[in-house]
Amino acid sequence: MKNELPKSVQFIKGVGPAYKKLLGKLNITTVEDLLYYFPRDYQDRSKYVPMNSVKPGQEITIKGKVLKIYEQKIKRGLRILKVTISDGSDCINGTWFNQSYLKKKFQKGKEYIFSGKLSDKAWGFGKKEINNPVFEELESGETIHTGRVVPIYALTEGISQQKLREIMYKALSDFACHVNDLLPDYLIKKYRFPDTTTSLWGLHFPRDRKHYIAARKRLAFEELFLLQLLVLQRKKNLTGVKGVEHKGEINTLDKFKEILPFELTTAQQRVWTEIKRDMARPVPMQRLLQGDVGSGKTIIAAMALVETMANTYQGIMMAPTEILAEQHYLKLKPLLRDLGFNVVLLTGSLKESERSRLKELIKNKEVDLIIGTHALFQEDLEYYKIGLIVIDEQHRFGVEQRFKLKDKGDNPDLLVMTATPIPRTLALTLYGDMDLSIIDELPPGRSPVITTWRTEKARSSIYSFVKEKINKGRQVYIVCPLIEESEEIVAVSAMEMFKTLTKDTFSQYRLGLLHSKITQEERKTVMKDFREGKIDILISTTVIEVGVDVPNASIMIIENAERFGLAQLHQLRGRVGRGKYQSYCILIANPRTEEGTKRLSVMTETDDGFKIAEADLEIRGPGEFFGIRQHGLPDLKVANILKDNRILITAREEAEGLINNNGILKYKYPCLYNKLLNLELKV
């Protein structure tokens, strides 16, 4: 094990209290934080251009001897410093405005490197000039800012590229050799990886492209290897642990299937077989159930809950919002009542007296299924005997919450559901400690939602279409990005839209308003009225994004659709097309960016959730698509889950080999073992 790295960045030469504070804004507090703060981009300043071949507006790197240093006073408060250098083929001026102090940094006859953009304006007067070039003296040692591939970092106000580059170079020079090599020797030899020191230099100050590629590959592998060790260790920790062994309650399940007004699809039957097999085993089930909007995940979850309740255990179902929790409650209570199961709803907005009453019922085994939100985490809530926990829309919760809820029981089974389609590589990364089931088939008879993209000009024809459908008995969602008008953001607000449409265009219809600023009671009333057909048009924010199920609603209008991510647009579209009527999703947007245009085009071209997720990942990147941190996983600084698919698979295979080799990790690779412990504590 090498010498420990100093903790504070103030150990680096050139970092005093002021720069320590500025680096803190970039989440850099330790030397290790700094060494692993990688560039967001690079600029190739390694190729010198002959001065007689340059063109106006060209980004160039030149080197030459100083011929002349002079300063001009143009007017009061404006001075121009000019330094002329020559490579023998021609001369070029470096010019700086009001920076007289730079004069001392140049000496006639000495050789310097200039990097910058050749001025268009000066060219018109027959002059070759670079305004404010980055410069370095050639004799001063190895160059940092010029004459090489130069790192470009994400900054914060008060710290420049040059300063951060100098700090980084100093940190690498003094401390990179003290960073422990976490990868076992056999992996470094097997894949011919460079060591950690060489890799850190290669990502910050690569000698050439080959150096960068080898360094990046090694550090990406290391990140994904650590991440896979982490999730596989969590999975291994469950093996040998005694869980709930469910005995197949065929009679009760058959009765439940008879109550259902439809047959299960082939995909649902396949997934149920996987879940039933897991539940019958004496170890805790850890399964992720993935399926597109409307694929029928809730019914599969209900079957699993019936299985646990028929085995005399309590079932728990957690949802991220009160609207979704209440919807699950309203859907499942009548189905399960006929089987003799008592179902309750537990949310944060319950009155204290009602909450106390439910607490007693739950504790005394008078409740079979508890459906709720974060309120299910409450410390004073005692469950009788939990057999199964179902978590809906897992991406809204973190891993630590998942574990916290499981701690309420004695190793209960866990079924996690998500309607956000996750490409397999991402699922491996985020849920590597879980087995994966996918419902890849929609129920028969469900026609695809017709999706169109219209600009503001089409508003009157859209409203005519809406009136036509309402007159035929259908209902409509209008989703806005804002609750109320904003001076900073130019976008449609739900409150303003409600006010305008109530007075004018739809004055003869019944309108409802739903957003996060109204009380839970008001929200419940509005949703109840919409479900019962007492509201024709529901104007809302994205609070209806997940799980709202009103079969009679056949039109979804999304205002300022360019402001939403693809995954969110797909979820919103999933609120319609849930009944027997042809449904429509109308995106009203005037995108100003290429990214916005691309998102809208994808939405109109496909309704395949997996294709949409792939496109969303390509456009936004995995960090934005799924906040890795909220999953209880370390941030990825180098690896890209999409592009590094092969590295991920290799890293997982190697991690499995090491995890399965009993005890070797702790005793043979203590640095790696301690790093994993630290990561587990951090996340």
Secondary structure, 3 states (H helix, E strand, C coil): CCCCCCCEHHHCCCCCHHHHHHHHHCCCCEHHHHHCCCCCEEEECCCCCCHHHCCCCCEEEEEEEEEEEEEEEEECCEEEEEEEEECCCCEEEEEEECCHHHHHHCCCCCEEEEEEEECHHHHHCCCCEEECCEEEEHHHCCCCCCCCEEEECCCCCCCCHHHHHHHHHHHHHHHHHHCCCCCCHHHHHHCCCCCHHHHHHHHHCCCCHHHHHHHHHHHHHHHHHHHHHHHHHHHHCCCCCCCCCCCCCHHHHHHHHHHCCCCCCHHHHHHHHHHHHHHHCCCCCEEEEEECCCCCHHHHHHHHHHHHHHCCCEEEEECCCHHHHHHHHHHHHHHHHCCCCCEEEECCCCCHHHHHHHHHHHHCCCCCEEEECHHHHCCCCCCCCEEEEEEECHHHCCHHHHHHHHCCCCCCEEEEEECCCCCHHHHHHHCCCCEEEEECCCCCCCCCCEEEEECHHHHHHHHHHHHHHHHCCCEEEEECCECCCCCCCCCCEHHHHHHHHHHCCCCCCCEEEECCCCCHHHHHHHHHHHHCCCCCEEEECHHHCCCCCCCCEEEEEEECHHHCCHHHHHHHHCCCCCCCCCCEEEEECCCCCHHHHHHHHHHHHCCCHHHHHHHHHHHHCHHHHCCHHHHCCCCCCCCCCCCCHHHHHHHHHHHHHHHCCCCHHHHHCHHHHHHHHHHHHHC
